[in-house]
Amino acid sequence: MNAPARAGTGLRVSLPDERLAQALGDVPPGVELLRWDMTGPAPAEDIDLVVVPYVPGNEHLRRLAGVRTRLVQAQYLGYDGVAEALPPGQVYANARGVHETSTAELALALLLAAQRGIPDYVRAGGPIAPDWYPSLADRRVLVLGQGGVGRAVEARLAPFEVELVRVARTAREGVHGIAELPELLPTCEVVIVGVPLTEDTVHLVDAALLAALPDGAIVVNVARGRVADTAAIVREASAGRLRFALDVTDPEPLPAGHELFRLPNVLISPHAGGMSSAMLPRVARLVRRQLDLLLAGAEPVNVVLRS
C-alpha cells in the first residue's frame, strides 16, 4: 500500500544490512535510516523506501503486507516469481544497472576458461602436456538477449576479435529476431544466453535449438536456469557433441551427484554472476538515486511491477 508523495518533507528508508548503509554514506537531512532484513516484522508501518535483502527466493516479500510504502527496491535484476509473493499496493523496482558488469565478467570468464582448457588443467592435479584448444578470437558468437546483460557482454567481447551476432525477441537494425535462430545457429560456435525469464523464454534453449548448433559449439547460460531444458543439455553433453558453461541450472542448485557435474565438457558455477565487489557500490548508487527521486516527489526508476 503506497504512501502519498511527500516532496521535501523527509523520507524513511529501511536497509537490509550495515554494509549497504556504509556504502550509501551520508544521507540528506530528514532521511531516517532503519535496519530491516525482512526475517521478522517491519520496524514501522510506514516506510517510504524498502530495500530488499539479497537472498534467494521471494517469500520474504510477504512481510510487506500491512506496510505502507512508496517503493520496494530489489537487489536482483530478475523478478520472476515476485508478482506471486508481493502483497497488494506495492511498487517494485528491480536492480537494472547493478549486476550487468559482474555477470558479463563471469560470462567471459566461463567462456574463456572452457575455450582454453582451464578445467582440464585443474582436473589434472599435476603436470600436463600442452595441447591445442579453440581460441575465442575468430569465433562467431551469438548473444541471445539484448538487455543490459547482453549489451555488457558484447562490450567486453569487442577486444576479442570475434564476429558478433545479436539476437533479441524482435528484429531491428543490427539485431536479428528470435525467429531467425534456425538459420543463424548452424553458423555460430558460441552462444551466450542472457534473456530474462518469462513465459516466452522458458525452455527457449531446447533440444531443437541445441541440435541446430555445429559440433563442438559451446553454450554459456548466465540468464536463468529454466531458460534452458536440462534434459536436452544432458543429452547433448553426454554425447560429447556440445559444450556448456552454466552459471544457472534447473533445478537450482543441482542435486549432489547430478550427471552434469561429472561431464568434462560442462563447467558449472553456482549462480554467482552478480556476486563480485562491483555489486555493492552499484546498489548504493541505485538506492541513492531512488532516495533523491522520492525526496523530489519524482517517479522512481526501474519500476517493473505494481501490485
Disulfide bonds with the S-S distance in Angstrom:
none
